[in-house]
Amino acid sequence: MTGTEPAWYVGCVRSCQEKQTSLLLSSRGVEHYLPLRREVRRWSDRRKVVEVPVLPRFIFIHCLNSERSELLAGIPYLCRFLSNPGSGSAAVVRDAELDSFRQMVEYGGRPVNFVQQSLAPGDRVRVVDGPLTGLECELVSVGSGRCLAVRLGLLGTATVDLELDSVEKI
């Protein structure tokens, strides 16, 4: 990557400030992605459906490498960008990986689980049934079940449970 083309960088955000960071990025016209999921929260007197980040304290930002320092200075909730260990260079998520992850979160119909450690590589599969039809990912074993996985570099691997009869080997 030369730095002359925008790339997806992983921004690290202060605790519980993901939505505020997203609002500030939107107001500045910066393309970004904050993966959210709905869950039911219970209090003693009520229940409420709330949107919570799939990846707490992280937001994906599409920008030029040279724009990152300006964003850090201008967005008070943005602490730093994730970097590759050893080299110190900014961690970049490929477009195809982010698109697959976005499809899992937004159209999967099932909760997306996220594990920090890398999963053992398995067969490459294509989903042939359901809302994720056409998605190509790895099939991995998690416990006694099976699931689809999308690797997101240093962040780890996103997974979603899927029936085996809804995928085909590529």
ABEGO torsion letter per residue (X at the ends): XAGABBBBBBBBBBBGAAAAAAAAAAAAGBBBBBBBBBBBBBBAABBBBBBBBABBGBBBBBBBAAAAAAAAAABAABABBBBBBGAGBBBBBBAAAAAAAAAAAAAAGBBBBBBABBBBBBBBBBBABEAABGBBBBBBBBEABBBBBBBAEAAEBBBBBBBAAABBBX
